[in-house]
Amino acid sequence: MRIPYGEMRDVFLRILLKYGFHEEKAARAAELFTDNTCDGVASHGANRFPRVLTYIRKGHIAPAADPIMEESFGALERWNGNRGMGCTNASSAMDRAMELAAISGVGCVAMRNTNHWMRGGAYGLQAARKGFVGICWTNTMPNMPPWGGKERRIGNNPIIMALPWKESPVLIDGALAQFSYGAIEAHRLAGRQLPVPGGYDEEGRITSDPGAIEKTWRVLPIGFWKGSGLSIALDLIGALLSKGNTVRQIGELGDEIAVTQTFLAFNAEGMYGKEYVESVVEGVLSDLKRAAPAEPGGEILYPGEKEGRTRRENLELGIPVNEEIWESILRELA
Amino acid sequence: MRIPYGEMRDVFLRILLKYGFHEEKAARAAELFTDNTCDGVASHGANRFPRVLTYIRKGHIAPAADPIMEESFGALERWNGNRGMGCTNASSAMDRAMELAAISGVGCVAMRNTNHWMRGGAYGLQAARKGFVGICWTNTMPNMPPWGGKERRIGNNPIIMALPWKESPVLIDGALAQFSYGAIEAHRLAGRQLPVPGGYDEEGRITSDPGAIEKTWRVLPIGFWKGSGLSIALDLIGALLSKGNTVRQIGELGDEIAVTQTFLAFNAEGMYGKEYVESVVEGVLSDLKRAAPAEPGGEILYPGEKEGRTRRENLELGIPVNEEIWESILRELA
C-alpha cells in the first residue's frame, strides 16, 4: 500500500506526541521517519518505528531528554546526547556542526551517549541541502569480526558523506559490512544468493549464501581487511573525540543504546559560492555519466541518484509501506 | 640487501641536494623516503625514488616551489602546492592542520596543485606521534571504473586515518581499490592468485587471476559499489575545498601531477590529555587481541601493528632494498 507523505508524517507526529515528545521534536522526528521511508529506506523509517516505540517504553530513549554541550574547543564541540531520541539528537548535532563551520570553515560535533540515528544519510542530506559538505559516522553494537578473528568485536559503523547537488545531493551512506543483516535475511527469504560474497560459512569459507552466513553471523567488512581497519579507526576517533562509548562498551549494554556519533560540516557554498560548487560537482558527475556501461544498455548512477528518484516517485504516488507494519503503527493511535 | 637507516637517508639527502632542493626540504624528503622504506612500504620509498627524480627532470616537480596559503576561513585553509615536492608539501600541510587544530580543536588544510605524496600513512603517523588524530586523503589519475561502468573514470584515492598509540600508532592507509596495480603485478610474477577477487576478466566476470585483470585493468573498488561511491565523494570533497583538480582533470594531464589532497587534524591529546587517549585506545585494542582467531594459532593485529614491527626490525637489521634499485640510486651520486 502507499500512504501520502503528509498523512504518514501526521501519523508519526501524533504518536510521538502521545509518547511525551515536545511538539518541535516530535515534528522533526516525524519528518525524519517519513523522509527515510519516502527515500526508499523503510528499514530505517516506518519499519523501524515500532522498535523505537519499544525502546521508549523500555526507557532506552528518553523523550524529554535534550542534548547538551559538555565542552567547546572552538570549531569542535563535545556533546552529550543524554540518551534522547537518536534522530533528533543527530539532526541538531549536524545543525550545530554547520553553525561552527559557518564561523570557521569546518565544524565538528562529537556526540556521546546518544541513540540509533536511523538513516545516517538524513544528516548528510541536511547539510548538503544547506550548501555544506557533511560527513558523519556512528558506532554500533559489536556485529562483525575483526580481520583475522572469528568473534564479532567490531561494529559495522556506517559512514556518510554528502555534497550539494541540485535537488538530489551526492550521497554515500553505507555500513562497513558488505551487507546489512536485513539485506542478508531478505536475500534468504527471496531464495537468492547475495550478488557478491557477504560472509563465512560454518567451515570458515567465504560465501554468497545468505543462509550459511546467518548460521555464523561472520559477515564480511567491505574490502575485507580494509573495512575491518576502517571500522576500528572510526570507532576510536568517535569515542576519543566525544568521550563516548566504544563498540566494545556498547556491547556490554545489552541493547544498541548510548552510541557515539561524529558530525563534520564544511562550509562549501558559504566559502566559495553556490555556482562554483555546482560547477565542480557537474564536472565530475557528467564525466561519470559518459563512461561506457559495464552491461549493454546499463546506466551509471551517481551516489544518491537512486534515492532521489525514489523520493520523487513516492512524493507523487505515495510512500510504499508494508500493510501489516502500517496497521500496527495505526493501532498506537487507538 | 639491507642498508642502515642513516646511510639510506644520507644517500637520498645528497641526491636531493644535487637536484636543487634547499637543505631543510631535502632533509625532510630524505627522511620520508627512508621512513616509508623502513616501515615496509618500499613501493613508496626507495623503489619510487627514481621515478620522482624523473618527474623532477621532466619539470613535473619543482624543487624550489613552496606551498602557499591562498585563503583562510579560520580552522580551514586553502593552500596551493605550487607543484612542489609532494611528500614535503603534504608534511607541511599536516603540520599546518595540527596548528589549526591546536587553536580550534579541529583543523583542515585543503591543498591543490600538489604532487604524489608517496605513502599517505606518513602524514597520519606524523599527526598521531604528536598526539593528534590525523585523517587525510588524496586523489589520483582515473584508474578504476565507477560501479556499473567499464572505463576507468574514478581514482583509487587512498585514505588515511591515524591515532596516537605508544610507539606504533593505530594506522589505516589504503587505496579504495581492493589491490594496487603493484600488488596485482607482484601476484602475477609470483604465479599466485589474489587472495580475494580483485577485478574483471575480458568476459566481464569478477576474478582473482592477476593476469586476467591486467588485460582489462578493470580493478574492483573495496566493497564493490560502496568503494566506488566513496571514491567519488572523496574526490569531490577534496576538489571543492581546495579548488583543485578532480580525478577527471588530472586524467587530462598525461602524468599523475597537480593532484588534490585534504588534511584533517583533531587535537586529541591537547584537548583531553595523553592518559585519557591511551586508555581509550588500550580498551579497544586489548579487546581485539582477545578475540578468537579465525585460524588456529592465528593472531589479530591492530591496524598499523605490522608496519610498527617491520620498522623495529629494519631499524635493527637495516632496511631491505632491491639491489638493482639501490645501485641505480647510487649512480645518481656518481
Interface residues (C-beta under 8 A of the other chain):
Chain A: E71 S72 F73 G74 A75 L76 E77 I103 S104 G105 V106 G107 C108 V133 I135 P145 P146 W147 G148 G149 K150 E151 R153 I154 M161 A162 L163 V170 I172 G174 L176 Q178 V196 G204 I206 I222 G223 F224 K226 G227 S228 G229 L230 I232 A233 L234 D235 L236 I237 A239 L240 L241 K243 T246 V247 R248 Q249 L264 F266 N267 A268 M271 Y272 Y276 V277 V280 V281 G283 V284 D287 L288 A291 A292 P293 A294 E295 G298 E299 I300 L301 Y302 P303
Chain B: E71 F73 G74 A75 L76 E77 I103 S104 G105 V106 G107 C108 V133 I135 P145 P146 W147 G148 G149 K150 E151 R153 I154 M161 A162 L163 V170 I172 G174 L176 Q178 V196 G204 I206 I222 G223 F224 K226 G227 S228 G229 L230 I232 A233 L234 D235 L236 I237 A239 L240 L241 K243 T246 V247 R248 Q249 L264 F266 N267 A268 M271 Y272 Y276 V277 V280 V281 G283 V284 D287 L288 A291 A292 P293 A294 E295 G298 E299 I300 L301 Y302 P303
